[in-house]
Amino acid sequence: MTTSLTRTLRVGTRRSLLATTQSGHVADLIRAQLGREVELVEITTEGDLNSAPLATMGGTGVFVSALRDALLRGDVDVAVHSLKDLPTTPAEGISLVAVPVREDPRDVVVARDGLTLGELPVGSRVGTGSPRRAAQLEALGLGVEIVEIRGNVDTRIAKVRSGDYDAVLLARAGLARLGRVDEATEVLDPLQMLPAPGQGALAIECLTSDAALVDELALLDDHATRASVTAERAVLATLEAGCSAPLGALAEVVEGDDGDELWIRAVVLSPDGGLSIRMSATGDVDDAAGTGQRLASEMLADGAADLMSSAARQRGDEVDTVAQSNTVEAPVRKQQS
């Protein structure tokens, strides 16, 4: 009889080069640590098909739902996601079974002429599709022009090489996994720009009902990484924010006087970066969620809800603008087809 413990595991992945590279890394871990045969199954998600800004598409979940649907249909046995794309609300019938060792979670600059962020002239065009990066960049007061950008790593870096943009902001982890980290002209200190919760980490999911597979894949989980991202995502959930919110958080397990402890810092900003609430906290590694929740509660008490509401209102305006634009353009596209 063929079971999930004997057959070749079908690993669902988005079709992009970065996604298949990340999923290939997980496939290699499964082969090396679990001794299982693996095949990648490419799935197209809404985020891959729609070129609109992520903030106008609801943000969190646009790269995730199609993979989860494939799990529930039985088309794949395992789904691999970038953890920062994963909604904080659990999906019924699906378990987050493992978070492997995390890549460097920091953001990087890829700029013309090898420039750093601080060396860019006033008025330089800097591309990012992230409200979090945009708000923190505004807060630095460098006088650059922030331009919306979507697309894969190649597309974004090509905008710099062609001279359309002077720089783009990217996750270092993506460049590292693609073997292109040497193209970064600066790695940003988290004091300048805190990454997105879960950035640099991968999420491995499977059906909760497949208890044997849940137990097997759990062997790929890294305790320190899991604690760190759990705390970060607890901040995200407590603030009721999504990936389109100007919120950054970074946690790490560090050596304390009485053993390992969890340290986390987070920031919430107004969309223009003019206002921010930045706090940090420490806690027990085994109480990662509680530590993140306590930090977020302190931020809420200090006015974070008002900043989040301001960001939500701006996103609502952006959605209306995009909808109106689509309404006007639709007949034109139809005549051209």
PALUM-411685 format. One record per residue: x, y, z of N, C-alpha, C, O, CB in turn; residue in three letters. Coordinates in steps of 0.02 Angstrom, whole numbers, plus 50000, padded with zeros to 5 digits. Each point is the difference from the previous one (the first is absolute). Last residue first. Glycine has a CB too. Example, Ala and Ser with C-alpha at 12.3 -4.5 7.8 and 13.67 -1.06 7.14 Angstrom:
2
506424988850354500425005950003499615005550037500255005550008500344991349884SER499564974650104499555005950000500455006050000500524999950033498534994250029ALA
END
This chain:
337
495945218548592500054992749999499674997249937499994993949990500015005950136SER500025023749937500644997849973500044992549992500414997549961500105012350091GLN497605001050046500025001749929500654997549969500014998349941499275011850080GLN500434987350211499544995649964500025001449925499964995449960499315004150142LYS501975014150047500314993549993499554995349959500244996049960500355005650150ARG498545019449941500565000749955500334993349988500134998149943500065013650097VAL498064990050120499765000049930500575000549950499974997049946498975008350093PRO501654995550195499744993549978499745000249927500174995549962499535002150156ALA501185021250023500434996849951499694993749969500204997949946500765006650116GLU497945008650111500105004249941500374996349946499845000649941500185009450132VAL499654979550134499355001049968500085004149936499674998649950499775000850163THR502434997250027499834993949963499345000849963499924997449945500704995950140ASN500065024150057500444999649942499834993949958499995000549938500925005350126SER497984996950140499775004949951500414999749936499745000449945499875006950149GLN501074979150083499364997649974499745004749947499764997949947499994996650163ALA502195011750008500134994649954499364997549968499984998649940501024998250127VAL498805019450100500335002849941500134994749948499895001149940500645007650133THR498604984850137499505003649961500305002749935499694999649947499715003450159ASP502064986750047499564995049969499495003449956499864997849944500314994550153VAL501225021450031500374997049944499574994949964500014999649939501065002250122GLU498085008150135500025004949946500344997049939499795001249943500225008250141ASP500024977750109499335000349973499955004949942499674998649950499884998450161GLY502435001750012499944994249956499314999949968499924998049942500894995650129ARG499595023050089500375001349939499954994249951499935001149940500855006150124GLN498264990250148499625004949961500365001549934499685000549947499865004650159ARG501564981150048499434996549970499585004749957499774998149946500214994150151ALA501825016750029500254995949944499424996549964500004999649939501094998750122ALA498395013750133500225004649948500244996349939499845001849943500475006550144SER499184979350103499385002549968500175004849944499684999949947499704998750161SER502384993350025499744994749958499375002349963499904998349942500594993150136MET500435023150081500444999649941499754994649952500025001049939500955002950130LEU497914998250135499875005949959500444999949936499765001849946499945004850158ASP500614976650060499364999049964499855006049955499744999149945499844993950150ALA502305006950057500114996549936499364999249959500035000049938500914993950116ALA499575016750175499705003349943500094996649933499865003049948500315007250114GLY500474983150170500375006249985499745003349936500295005049978500714990150079ASP498164984150025499885004850054500345006649986499805005250027500114985350053ALA500474991749772499315002449994499845005250053499665005049986500014983949966LEU502405000450060499985004649943499305002849989499925005949984501034987849964MET499364989850215500325006250022499995005249944499915006050012500824987550067GLU498504985249869499535003250045500285006650027499635004950007499914983950025SER501854997349837499495003349959499495003650043499775005449982500394985849930ALA501494996050197500305005849967499485003849959499975006150003501134987849994LEU498224986050104500115005350050500315006249969499805005650016500344985650071ARG499574989749776499355003050018500095005650050499675005249994499774983949984GLN502464998249962499775004249945499345003550016499915005949984500684986649937GLY500204991950235500465005749997499795004849945499995006150010500944986750034THR497914986849975499845004550055500445006249999499765005550014499864984850053GLY500844992449780499375003449983499815005150053499795005549984499844984249954ALA502284996850103500105004749945499375003949983500025006149991500864986249964ALA500044991950229499395004250002500055005349946499885005950012499984992050112ASP501904986649918499424995749997499345003750007499464997049999501244994050048ASP501405020249971499984997049933499384995749992499714999649945501545000650050VAL498765020850172500214993049999499934997249930499505001349966500164997450155ASP500705027849899499574995050030500304993149996500564999149975498465007849996GLY501145022749974500344993650006499524995150034499535002150035501615003449972THR498685019049835499834996150058500444993750002500274998049948498545006550051ALA500685022349872500324993550002499814996550065499755003150047501225001049883SER498185017849885500104997150066500364993449995500044997049946498925008750095MET499985018049821500534994949997500134997550070500145003950046500395001549852ARG497745010449936500054997250068500474994149995499874995149965498945008550068ILE500655020249808500164993050010499994998250073500095004250044500614995949853SER498875020249888499864997850068500174992750006499904996149953499195012550061LEU501325002049781500075005750045499894998250073500285003350044499365003849863GLY500204979449879500584999350043500085005550051500494999950038500034994249870GLY497665001249929500525004749977500634999750044500465003949989498645003449966ASP498964978950093500224998649931500565004649975500414997949960498444998250019PRO501064998750280499505002949955500264999049929500604999149990499035009650097SER501204973550093500095006849975499385002549965499584996149977501635001650010LEU499974982650197499415001649960500085007349980500185004350041499064987250019VAL502504987650040499845007049985499355000249960499894995849956501335007550046VAL500474979350173499495001149949499885007449990500145004050045499324985049983ALA502204989450096499865007149992499515000849942500004995949954501145007350092ARG499934976250136499615002249942499925007550001499915003150053499484985949945ILE501894987150120500005007349997499655002149936500144997449946500945003450120TRP499274976350109499745002849938499995007650005499755002950048499554986749933LEU502394991050142499395004150008499815002949932500415000349954499895002450166GLU501464977250014499725003349941499385004050017499594998050042500864992949887ASP501135005550277499864995749943499715004049943500005006250001499804984350076GLY500745020450124499714993750025499824995249943499544996050007500025010250093ASP501435015249857500354998050061499764993350026500394996250029499755015749999ASP499524991649711499925004350058500374997550061500344994949996498565008449960GLY501004994549755500244997050062499955005150056500295005449997500484987049940GLU497555006749844500675002150020500184996850066499574997750037500295013349902VAL498274989049838500184996650063500725001750015500454998849959498724991750021VAL499015025149878500554995149997500124997150068499865003150051500665003149853GLU497705010949926500164996750063500594995349989500114997649944498695003250095ALA499755021349840500564995349995500144997250069500125003850048500375002449853LEU497675010249934500144996650062500574995049989500044996849948498765004550090ALA499525020749845500594995749998500114996750068499855003050051500665004349860GLY497485007049929500214997050064500614995649988500014996049954498805004350088LEU499335013449817500685002350014500234997850069500055004050046499755005949879PRO498414976349912500045005250052500725002150010500464995949993498514999450063ALA500164986849800499975006549968500035005750050499935005949981499414989049927SER500604981750150500655001449968500005006649964500535002449979499664985550009CYS498165010550218500164995349946500665001849969500345004650023498444993549955GLY499895005350280500305002949940500104994549948499964994150016500625014850052ALA498634992650177499524998849946500235003349935499625003349965499454996150120GLU502024998450137499875006649971499494999649943499805005249973501354998350059LEU499524976750070499725004050054499835007149975499515003050021501144990350063THR500464991449770499314997950013499675004550052499415001949992500904986449979ALA501985015249977499595001249941499274998550014499565004049983501424993249944LEU500594997150237499945007349995499535001849943499545004150008501624997450038VAL499394976349971499555001850055499905007550003499455002450014500914987450051ALA501215001149786499334999349975499475001450053499445001949984500994989749935ARG501855008850142499885005249951499284999749974499675005249993501534994549974GLU499544983350179499945006450035499835005649951499575004250015501254991850071ALA499614983049823499384999850038499895006550037499445002650002500684985050011THR501905008949872499465001949955499324999750035499545003749982501134992149921VAL501254997850223500075006949976499415002149957499705005250011501534993449992SER498924978950075499865004750054500015007249975499565004050017500934987850066ALA500154991449765499284999650015499815004950055499495003549995500504984449970ARG502295009649983499645003649947499255000050014499685005249992501204991549925THR500464991050229500145007150008499635004149947499725005350015501404991950034ALA498724978949940499685002750061500105007650006499525003650014500654985450042HIS499604996149719500565002750039499715003950059499615004749990501144995949908ASP498314978049932499885006250036500625002150039500324995950033498465001349975ASP500794982149863500355005449964499955006750036500305004949978499464989049916LEU499124986050178500714999150011500415005449965500595001050016499234986749995LEU497815009649962500185004050059500744999450016500285004350035498574994150009ALA500064988549786500235006549978500225004550058500415004549991498834994549910LEU499844979650148500614999349962500285006849980500605001250009499004987749949GLU498305009750154500554998250045500674999649962500525002050027498674991750044ASP498875010249802500115005750045500604998650045500445004250008498334998549990VAL500464979949867500395004849962500155006250042500545002949995498944992949898LEU499134987850201500674997149989500455005049964500595000750017498924987749980ALA498195016950038500405000550061500714997449990500485002850028498484995950037ALA499075011249786500544995249985500505000250057500555002849993499294998649881ASP498315013550126499754993150007500534994749985499924994250020498965010149949SER501475019550002500004998250070499814992750010500244996750046499485015149984THR501454997749744499354998850030500064997850073500414995750016499145001349870LEU502425018250024499684994049974499324999250034499835003950044501304990649933CYS501175024549987499334998150022499804993249970500234998149946499455014050064GLU502535006350040499824993549971499344997850030499934999350061501294997649923ILE500335027349981499474996450035499844993649963499905000149939499635010750106ALA502725007849982499544996149957499504996350044500164998050056500745000749856LEU500705025550116499824993350022499524996749951499635003449964500535000050155ALA500655019549863500584995649999499864992850020500434995749991500245014350033GLY497695008550066500415000749941500634995650005500324999750053499255012149931GLN498574991950183500104993749964500465000449940500124994949968498775002250070GLY500085025450038499964994150042500064993649958499644999149951499635007250130PRO501915015349820499314997650011500014994050047500474996149999499185007949887ALA502395013350139499694995849948499284998350017499755001450054501374993849920PRO500295027650096499814993550026499654995949945499595002749963500305002150153LEU501875016349875499414997149968499884993050028500354995249984499865011549911MET501455008250199499745004349946499344997349973499535003849988501644999449983GLN499944984650192499875006450032499745005149949499635004650018501274993050066LEU499844980749847499315000350025499845006450038499415001750008500614986049998PRO501825011649797499974998550072499275000350022499645004649980501535000050039ASP499614990149725499745005150045499974997550073499734994650013499605010149892LEU502294990749872499554996250043499785004950055500425002850035500144985849941VAL500425016249763499995001450072499514995350034499454998949975500855013250005GLU500184986249789500505005150013500025002150073500465003450022499405000649861THR499444972449972499775005050049500575005050011500584998050009498644993750047ALA501064988849810499725005749964499735005450046499855005549978499884986749929GLU501144986350164500545004649985499765006049959500375004849992500434985750011ASP497794990750054500075004850055500565005049987499995005550028499604985850051VAL499374989149794500115006649972500125005350054499935006049987499364990849916ARG499944978750093500715000649988500205006749972500485000649962499544987350019GLY497795003950099500114999949928500745000549982500185000049941498705005250044LEU500394995750240499774993649975500104999449925500064994449973499105005250120ARG501385020950013500454994750023499794993349971500424996149978499805010250127ALA498415012549856500615000449961500484994350019500314997049957499565015450034LEU498174989650135499854998049932500615000149956500124995449961498745009150053GLY501325003250209499914992749997499864997749929500274994949979499295005450138ALA500605023049942500644996849989499924992549991500364996949961500195011950107ARG497575009349865500194995850057500664996549984500084997149946498705001250086ALA500635026149860499824993049995500174996550065500355002750043499844997449833LEU499635025749980500084996750065499734992949995499454998949974500465012150088LEU501215007349747499424996350024500174997050068500594998750015499024998849866VAL501315024349944500114994650048499344996450011499465002749987501485003650069ALA499295010749780500685000650026500164994350049500584998450010499355014049975ASP498354986849796500035001450071500745000750020500444997249968498474996550054TYR500715003849753499325002250018499965002050073499685004950018499854987649894ASP502414997949967499995007150018499315002650016499925005950016501054995449913GLY499884975650019499795003949942499995007550013499955004049953499364986450012SER501244993850207500504999449947499835004349938500445002549966499814985850075ARG498205010250139500595003850019500524999949944500305005149983499494992250139VAL498284990149852499805007050001500585004650020500045005749979498784990750048LYS501414980049981500055002549931499805007449996500265003649958499514984849999ALA499944999550244500705002049991500115002849930500405004549990499964986750092ILE497495000349966500155005850042500725002449990500125006049992499054989950092ARG500084984549804499645005949976500195006250038500105005449971498954987249996THR501814986450105500295002249936499685006449975500355004749979499884983449994ASP498865001750220500655003050013500315002749936500265005549999499904986850099VAL497235006049885500504995750031500665003750008500075005849980499374984149972ASN498205023850051500374995649955500524996050038500135001150059499695007049849GLY499035017950126499824993050009500444995949954500335002749956498485000150076ARG501065024250083500274995149953499754993150019499944998450059501095008649922ILE498795022350073499714993350005500304995449948500115001949943498825003150100GLU502365016650064499594998049943499764992850009500394995650018500255012449907VAL500525015250210499834992950007499494998249945499475003149995500764997150131ILE501805019249910499324998949975499864992550002500364996149970499695014349956GLU501675004150243499944996249938499274999449980499565000950041501494992749987VAL500055017150174499795004149943499974996349934500035003149947500465006350112GLY500044983950181500545000649951499825004049939500435001749959499974987450081LEU498545002750190500075006949977500555001249950500355005150004499214998050104GLY499464977250025500715001650000500145007049973500555002750011499684985249974LEU497575002550017500205002150067500755001850004500205003850043498904988950003ALA499944998049754499795007050010500255002650067500225005850005498764992249924GLU501374979550030500435004049957499835007450006500455004250004499674986149917LEU498504994450187500645000550035500515004049960500425003550028499354985450028GLN498125006949845499925004250059500665000950038500175005550022498644990749987ALA501144989149803499905007049980499965004650060500315005350001499094990749897ALA500734980550136500645002849978499925007449983500425004150019499944984649937ARG497665000250101500464999950057500675003149981500255004350036499194985350007ARG498915007149789499865005850043500465000350061500175005450023498654994149938PRO501794988449801499834998750070499865006550038500445004250006500274985549990SER500165005849775499284998850001499744999250070499424998150010500674996649879GLY502095019449988499804994950048499244999249995499645004849988501334997950090THR501325012749810499414995749990499894995250056500464996750024499725004449856GLY500985024550070500114993750035499374995849996499465002350020501375003150059VAL500485017849809499404995849997500164993250030500444996449975499155009649921ARG501515019750156500104993449969499374995950003499625000550049501594999849981SER499185021950071499594999349940500094993449964499664998849950500395013350040GLY501964996350156499315002050012499614999749934500255002149948500105005450149VAL501764976549917499855007249998499265001250016499574995749989501345006049926PRO500534977250182499565001849944499855007550001499845002750053499644985749949LEU501784999350167500395003349946499565002049941500245003649956500754989850080GLU498224994250159500195006850020500385003849947500055006150004499974989750111GLY499374981449849499405004050006500185007350016499725004649970499634985350068LEU502534997449834499604998250058499405004650003499955004849962501074991150101THR500414997049705499845004750053499644996850059499644995049991500305013949922LEU501014983349859500234997450064499835004450060500324999450052500574995249885GLY498415008849827500685002350015500254997950069500455003150028499335006649899ASP497644988250055500465001349944500695002150028500055002950054498985000649872ARG499414980750227500015006849973500505000649942500454995949993499225008650119ALA498944979250077500354998849937499975006649963499475002049975500254985450020VAL499935004550277499955004949947500384997349939500564997650007499335012250075VAL498864976550138500605002549966499825005349948499425000649980501144988350038VAL498464997650229499885002949934500665002349971500485001450036498355002149996ASP500894975850157500065007249988499835002049928499994995849955500895004550133ARG499244977150035499365003349986500055007249979499485003149986500044989250095PRO501984983749894500085006950026499375004049983499845000749941501434998750046ASP498214975250018500515003949967500055006950034499565001750040500244992249849GLU499304983450242499845006149963500625002949964500564999650025498535002750058ARG500104971649989500475005350019499915006049952499974999249939500854992350107VAL497024993949955500714998450002500435006050019499755005650009500044985849903PRO497675001050143500335006149977500754998550004500295000250054498765007749986VAL498484976449963500725001250009500195006849972499745002449950500474985350043ALA497495003950021500364994650034500735001450012500304997150045498904995249904VAL498295018750014500675002549987500484995450039500115001050060499495011349923LEU497884980549927500465001450055500665002949974500264997749949499224993150118SER497685005649861500705000549978500445002050059499825004450039499814998749844ILE497934995150122500224993849969500734999949979500244994949974498615003849988GLY500075024950068499674993850024500254994049961500004999949939498985006850093GLU502495015350015499554997549948499714993350024500374995650021500295010249887ALA500285016450243500104993249976499494998049947499435002350001501054994750110PRO500445028249933499434995850018500104993049973500114999249940499125010950060THR502305007249948500094997750069499424995750024500074996250048500605014149975THR500284991649716499555003350047500104997250071500184994250008498995007749899PRO502814998349906499504995750031499545004050047500255003350045500554987049947LEU501215016949881499385000349961499424996550035499435000649978501264999849919ASP501574999850188499735006750006499355000849961499625004750012501544999750004LYS500134975349976499615000850061499695006950006499455000750028501284990950026LEU499724994949721500385004950037499595001750062499425002049993501165002749902SER498954971350008499865007149993500585004150028500384997650041498385000249966HIS500364975349912500555004150025499845007349984499845001849944501004988850041VAL497814983750046500035006649969500565004050033500104999750061498655000149914ALA500414972449985500355005150039499975006649962500025000149939500754991250113VAL498184989749858500044997650069500285005350047499855000050060500304988549897ASP498315013549803500684999950027499974997550072499475000150032500895009549893VAL497684990249952500445000549942500734999950021500444997949961498675008549979ASP498764993350195500414994049994500465000149940500284994849982498834999150075GLY499315023150036499744995849946500394993449995499774995349967499885015049971ARG501035006250219499344997650020499694995549946499624995450016500225014950052LEU502245000449886500074995350056499324996850016499954993950006501015012950041LEU499055010449798500294994049970500114994650054499914994149987500645012949924ALA498735014250158499464996649965500254993449970499664994950001499795016249974ASP502135003150122499604996750051499414996249969499824994650022500515014350061ARG501005004149776500394994350025499614996250052500014993850002501065012449975LEU498005013749941499994994849948500394993850022499804994449985500115014549928ALA500045010550231499374996349997500004994549948499724994650012499725015650027SER502435006150004499944994150043499394995749984500054993950001500535012550087VAL500225016149833500464995049974499894993250032500354995249984500485013949994PHE497895009950085499914999649928500474994949968499874997649945499775014350056VAL500214994750241499624994349976499964999349925499804994849975499575006250126GLY501065022750027500134993450026499564994749968499395000949995500965004350112THR499295016849784500644998550031500084992750019500114995749957499905015950084GLY498195002249847499884996850064500634997850034499994997850058498924998749900GLY500975015449834499744993349989499844996450066499864994150001500795005349892MET500405022450082499325000749972499674993249989499414999749983500945011049964THR501914991150131499575003350050499285000649976499544999950041501455006450000ALA500754985349815499754995150049499535003250050499514996850022501544996849964LEU499175016049763500375000250062499704995350052499394999550005500935012449970PRO499264980849774499835005850042500435000150062500264994850020498565005049936ALA501094983249864500575004650004499855006250042500425004450005499954991549884SER498774976850091499775006950005500605004650011500384999050047498514997150000ASN501374980049937499605001949942499835007449998499915002949947499634985650052LEU501655000650184500404999349939499645002749938500325002449954500234987650098ASP498385009350162500535005050001500454999649938500305005149981499664994550142GLY498344984249913499715006549980500555005349997499995004249955498914992650097GLU501974978549909499605003450051499745006649974500225002449948500464992150142THR500274979649816499945007249987499545003150051499464997550013500735000749864THR501484979150132499325002550007500015007549986500435003650025499274987350060ILE501954984849887499935007249995499265002149998499604997249963501505003349976GLU500414978550167499395001149961499875007549999499885003050052499634985649978VAL502694993050025499685006650006499405000449954500044997949942501075007250089LEU500044972750098499915003449936499655006650013499565000550042500384988549895GLU501574990250209499595006049996499935002249927500474999449961499905004150155VAL500444974950074500015002649932499495005749995499474999850031500884988949922GLU500955004250281499414999249958500125002649929500405004749990498884996350112ARG502044998950120500114994449954499424998749954499894994349979500845000850105GLY499765022250095499464995150008500074994149953499644995050008499635014350027LEU502325008949971499864998750071499474994650011499994996650051500335015149972GLN500434995249753500604999050041499834997750071500334995650027500255013049904ALA497674996849910500404994449976500574998450048500124994150017499605009049865ARG498975015750165499604993950008500404993949977499994994850034498955011849948ILE502025014549986499984998350071499624993550012500204995850040499875016549988LEU499944996549754500664997350017500034998150074500304994950017500215012149894ASP497565003850014500034993349972500674996750016500034994050016499205009549892ALA500505019050149499624995650046500014992849975500064995350040499205014449992VAL501735006049828500404999650063499644995450049500324995950032500155015749950HIS498404993849822500534995249987500454999150060500254994450012499715008749868GLY498415013450127499694993450008500504994549985499984994750031498915010249937SER501835017149998499864998950071499704993150012500204996550046499625015849968GLN500524994149765500654999250033499904998650074500334995650028500205012049888THR497604997649956500224993249985500694998650031500164994450018499175005849875THR499795021650131499584995250035500234992849987500044996050047499005012049945ALA502045009749893500165000250071499604994750038500274996650043499985015649948LEU499314990449779500664997150011500174999950074500274995150025500085008949862LEU497054995150050500565004549990500674996650016500024995050035499235014649993SER498464980849996500384998749939500635004449993500434998449959498504998249988ARG499874993350287499865005049949500494999049942500514996650008499055011750078ARG499904970250061500395006150000499715004949950499694998049950501334995750084THR498684979950102499705005549962500405006350007500235001750055498664993149960GLY501704978050003500095006450034499745005649956500275001349946500734994350116VAL498814976249974499875005449952500015006750037499575001250043499744991049882ARG501844982350126499635005750025499945005449946500505001949969499904995550148LEU499794974849864500365006249986499585005950023499415000549983501184994249919THR498904982650226499995002649932500445006249993500205003050050498644992449935ARG500844993550228500374995749953500025002849929500484998749964499194991750105THR499185019250125500664998650025500414995649953500594998850012498955002250102LEU498165005549852500415006149995500714998750024500445004049986498535002950030SER499834971749888499795005150048500455006149991500484999849961499104991550122THR499674983349791500385006249996499715005150049499405001349999500894996449880THR499754974050120499585006050000500445006250000500475000550040498614993350022MET
END
